[in-house]
Amino acid sequence: MGMQSIATLTLTFTPVGSVSRGRAVGFDGAQATVQGQKVLGISPRQADSGIDSDVHVSGTAVMESGGIFEAGDSLIVDAQGRGIASTGNLGIVDGGTAVTSAAANGDLVLSGADLPEFVFADALEPSIAVGKYVEVLLRR
């Protein structure tokens, strides 16, 4: 695999600020800056602010890694727009109110459409260090 990419959908965007090659682009056109944020796709090249460029939205893309991960790991973005392994399985955090009976517990209901971490891709190859370029399979 390595430095290949097979983009099945590429969109044009106008960068807000510069976007580095292999970094995630948010829906606002800026390079991702919040760990786990929802992203549009991966920029295949350096993109300068205000000058239209392209972003790979589906298929495979080459992305800069923000850490060590294995092939097959679910990926989110770090605060620099690089790919990192998801922090783990979705869980329910204990609330601040003690439950004193089975009836008080009731049925569990999750609300909202987006999870705390937006898993945007799966690693097609491992990353052995920060700053490596790896092929990822974009999710949609």
N, C-alpha and C positions, 0 to 999 in steps of 0.2 A: 504494500500500500504506500505509505510514505507521503510524498509530495503531490499526489494526484488528487483531483477533486472531480466529481461528476455532479454538477449542479443541474437539477431538473426544473428549478424555478429560480430565476435571478431577477431582482427588481432594481430599479433606479431609485436612488435617494440623494438628498442634498445634505451633506454632513453639517452638523452643528458642532463646530470645533473639529479638530483633526481626529481621524480614526486610523489606528495603526493596522497594518496588514495582519490578518489572522485573528482579529479581535471582534467581539460581539458588538452589534449595533442595536440600540434600543429603538422602539417605535417612534421616538422623538428625533431620530437622526443622529444622535450623539453616541459616542462610544460608551458602552455599559460602565456604570460607576458604583452600582450597588450589588453586593453579593446576592445571588439568587434571583435577580430581577428578571422580568419577562423581556425577551429579546426578539427582534425581527429575524436576524440571521448573522452571518459572518462576512466581514469584508475581506475579499480576496487580495486586496492591495491597499497601500497607503492612500487615504482619501483626505484631501485638504478641505478645510471649512469653506462652505458655499459653492464648491465645484462639484457638480453631479458626478456620482460614482455608482458602482453596482454592489449589491449585497446578495450572497447566496442564501436562499430561504428554505429550499428543500433539496434533497439528494445528499451528496457528501460534500464536505468542505475541509480545507486544511486550516487548523486553528492552533494558536499559540497556547501552550499549557501553562497553568498557574500552579502546578504541583504534580505530585506523583499519583498515577492511577493506572488501573489495569484495563486491558481490552474488555469491552462489555460493560464497563462501569457507566452508570447514569451520570451525566454532566450538567452542571450549572455554571454560571459565570462568577468570577471573583470581582472584587471592586475595581479591577483594571480591565475588565472585559475578556479575560483569559478563561479557558476551560478548567474547571476543577471537579473532583468527584462530589456528588451530592453528599450532604452531611449525614444521611441515613434514612431510615424508614419513617413514614408518617406516623406520628403518635399523638395521643391525647394527653394534654398536660393537666395535672391535677388542679382542680379549682380551689378557691379560698373558702368555700362553704363546706363544713363537715356534713356527711350524709349519715343520718341516724336510723334510717329504716330502708328496706327494700323498696317500699312504695315511693319514698322520696327520691330515689335514684331515677326512676322512670326510664324511658327510651332515650338512647343517645341520638342526637340529631346534629349533623354537620351542616353549616350554612356557608354560603359564599361560593364563588365560581373558581377562584384561583387559590392554589396552595401557597404556603409561605416561600417555597423554593420552586422556581420554574425550571424543570428539567427540559432542556432544549435539544439534547443530543445524547448519543451513545458513542463511547470511544471504540473505534475500530482497531486501534493499536494502543499499546501502553505508552505512558509518558514516564520517563526515568528521572526527570528533573524539571524544574521551573524553566520556562523559555524554550522548550522543545516544540517543534511543529509536528502535529499528528493529524491523521485523517479521522473525522468524526461523521457519524450518520445523523443528519438533522431530523428532528421529530416535528411533526405537524399534526 
